[in-house]
Amino acid sequence: MYYIIVRSTGMIHSDGPHPTRAYKTFGAARATRTRLCRKEGWSVADLSIIDTKHYQPRMVEKTNIMTGEKFEEDVNTPCFCSPSSESFWSM
């Protein structure tokens, strides 16, 4: 089993360089949640620890800037990987 830390907005958080990091133990995820709360000033109720098997990504509707078509994507999609951003089309 692996655990992730999810904010109430649906975003996955981590205290390291990889924002979508999964933790092998519940204790490791709980310790990271505590560090994030102290560092960012959030309360423990703002962050949930979820088993990766039960995680359902939150989808948001965005507009493709080249075609103008609406599409849905995961809220955790980086900006440069989204067709709704200029950086996606300039590469």
C-alpha positions in Angstrom: 0.0 0.0 0.0 1.1 3.5 -0.7 -0.3 6.8 0.8 -0.6 10.3 -0.6 -1.4 13.6 1.0 -4.3 15.5 -0.6 -5.5 19.0 0.2 -9.3 19.7 0.3 -9.0 21.3 -3.2 -7.9 17.9 -4.7 -4.3 18.8 -5.1 -1.6 16.3 -4.1 1.1 17.7 -1.9 4.6 16.7 -0.7 7.4 18.4 1.1 10.0 17.3 -1.4 10.9 18.1 -4.9 8.3 15.7 -6.3 4.8 17.0 -5.7 3.0 13.7 -6.3 5.2 11.6 -4.1 3.6 8.5 -2.5 4.7 7.2 0.9 5.2 3.5 1.8 3.8 3.8 5.4 1.0 5.8 7.0 3.5 7.1 9.6 5.7 8.6 6.9 2.7 10.3 5.3 1.6 11.6 8.7 5.0 13.0 9.5 5.1 14.8 6.1 1.6 16.2 6.7 2.8 17.6 10.0 5.8 19.2 8.4 3.6 20.7 5.6 1.2 22.1 8.2 4.0 23.8 10.1 5.7 25.1 7.0 2.6 26.4 5.1 0.4 27.4 8.1 -2.4 25.0 7.2 -4.4 23.0 9.7 -4.3 19.2 9.9 -7.9 19.1 8.8 -6.9 20.7 5.4 -4.8 17.7 4.4 -6.0 14.2 4.2 -3.9 11.0 3.9 -5.4 8.6 1.3 -4.5 5.2 0.1 -3.6 5.3 -3.6 -6.0 2.6 -4.3 -8.9 4.8 -3.2 -7.8 8.1 -4.7 -10.1 9.5 -7.4 -8.5 12.5 -9.2 -10.5 15.7 -9.3 -11.2 16.9 -12.8 -11.5 20.5 -13.9 -12.8 21.9 -17.2 -10.4 24.0 -19.2 -10.2 25.4 -22.7 -7.7 24.5 -25.4 -6.1 27.8 -26.4 -5.5 26.7 -30.0 -8.9 25.2 -30.9 -11.1 26.8 -28.3 -12.6 23.4 -27.4 -13.4 22.6 -23.8 -11.9 19.5 -22.2 -11.4 18.0 -18.7 -8.1 17.3 -17.1 -6.8 16.3 -13.7 -6.2 19.1 -11.3 -2.6 17.9 -10.7 -1.6 18.3 -14.4 1.5 20.5 -14.6 0.9 23.8 -16.6 3.4 22.9 -19.3 1.6 19.6 -20.0 -1.8 21.2 -20.4 -3.1 22.3 -23.9 -4.7 25.2 -22.1 -1.3 26.9 -21.5 0.9 28.7 -23.9 4.0 26.8 -22.8 2.5 23.5 -24.0 2.2 24.9 -27.6 5.5 26.7 -27.6 7.7 23.7 -27.2 
